[in-house]
Amino acid sequence: MYCEDAVYWVPAWLDEYSTTNDPNTQVSLLYHDARRGLEERIGRIESRKSITALPLPRTVHQISNLEASEAGPEQIICHAVFSVHVYDPRVAKEHLRHGRYQHTLRREGETWKIARKIITLVNDRVPTVLDFYSI
């Protein structure tokens, strides 16, 4: 679903009103500048070499208010809000993450792929491991 050069970014909050805007010079909660970073993470999980994901937390993702803000023949930018309910069976605890998604979709041939995904967490105090499957 991701372009080879896809950006996957979860910026950190600078203050009450603004997040970081440059992942190369400011702190990010997660940042991958190409699809290979996500592929490597998935590979570690599937190989069962990721101690933080054994067993994987159980999650339910809810996405709503999807809206395209810009559209053209080769690119679409859309926004949505989300919540993810996470249950960690290792410690029998649950928590909720919520925030906003911004996706940039790019046409590659006859298909649309994710070229950029920015995840702004509203509740950025992370009680446990933060990973792509829990946001």
Secondary structure, DSSP 8 states (H G I E B T S, - for coil): -EEEEEEEEEE-BSSSS-B---TTTS-EEEEESSHHHHHHHHHHHHTT--GGGSS--EEEEEEEEEEEEEE-SSEEEEEEEEEEEEEETTTTEEEEEEEEEEEEEEEETTEEEEEEEEEEESS---SS---GGG-
